[in-house]
């Protein structure tokens, strides 16, 4: 009887017997990524850096949930319902966590751990399908990718919750675990209103892949319907109903009618100006180019389309948190492409597949010095905030439960102990205290010289100075009973 070669496994089929240590390698990858981000966040916290008001917003949301008051966030406006800004019901889970650890730092730690889980999930699927070395390379490439680094640098945002869920879902999809892929993807639609469309595209890719493998397409089709309905209902119904202005707050960031009226112009707008082209290039390089060979890359399109077609320049680049959800998509697409290349009968394709994971890791490492984690090698990153003592003194001086209006410098630090408003909001009631950092980043022009007079003009109530140290000024509303300022 003539000898026959062993049959090749189907592309994407998991190996029957995991190699020794195959569980430890993904854990090591996820642990390393989490430790690096925790290290970076703790240094950022020690330096007193505040990129925006978002950490204060989400910290106040977590506190409000923990206290059973619902999504009430005064930082956005007195009594503001944050579910009318972005629809992220999944963040109700922050409440119990905040009740145990009432600090803005809790949210940073949570986000760092979620990034570690994302890297672990990609590495786990990679190890199962490719082996320990290539799987670890893919997990590290994802964990060290520019999108995750940028998200950690600008502190907590709701999309951090979606990042590991997408990694788990897409990894399961490549492994042909159809039900698990659908189950992990479904809650992504509860993270933010636009992510329902991401879930919908993922569902369609899942349905097509399952049908091609002889499995039922129903889980994918149900997922696509759920995601589409979730985004549509949120944007047209829930958000306008809960928003104080009775409208979708970000409707001016995209004009679908203009896109339909000039589709050629819209195609040009996807890559022009150059900042958009650089983002596309960064994504292609992150996936070692090979990610483009996988249909899973289509899952990135909803996020990329609304960003690049928006007139808001802040969406176009590689900074902030907007690319975070794209990282597990790109690396899972690369994994899928590599699995298929390795199953090819063409030696060149096999070699390309073997090189793919290492190329992706190489790109991440080459770009590392230009991104936030590169700061870990910079001695300046380890210098503490020179005003730490003054800031701690101001925080200690604010009585528990007082109402405080302040700028960005201490906004998130005051949330756990006070009812905090932002100085830039209009229509807020006169607070008990106003805390101003004359050296802060919130003042486009000259900061107020006489803070008490400035506060009186702004709030229509009399204020008196009670503390000034290192450009930090505290003034108190007069003629109002309350706990004394220490």
Secondary structure, DSSP 8 states (H G I E B T S, - for coil): ----------TT---SS--TTHHHHHHHHHHHHHHHHHHHHHHHHHHT----SHHHHHHHHHHHHHTT--SB-GGGSTT-BGGGTS--GGGGGHHHHHHHS-SHHHHHHHHHHHHHHHHHHHHHHHHHHH-HHHHHHHHHHHHT-HHHHHHHHT---THHHHHHHHHHHHHHHHTT-HHHHHHHHHGGGGT-TTHHHHHHHHHHHHHHHHHHTTS-SHHHHHHHHHHHHHHHHIIIIIHHHHSTTSS-TTGGG--HHHHHHTHHHHHHHTT-SHHHHHHHHHHHHHTTTGGGGSGGGGGGHHHHHHHHTSS-GGGTSS-TTTTHHHHHHHHHHHHHHHHHHHT-S-HHHHHHHHHHHHHHHHHHHHHHTTSGGGGGG-GGGG---TTHHHHHHHHHHS-TT-EEEE-STTHHHHTTTSEEEETT-SS----SEEEEETTSTT-SS---SSHHHHHHHHHSS-EEEEEEETTEEEEEESS-------
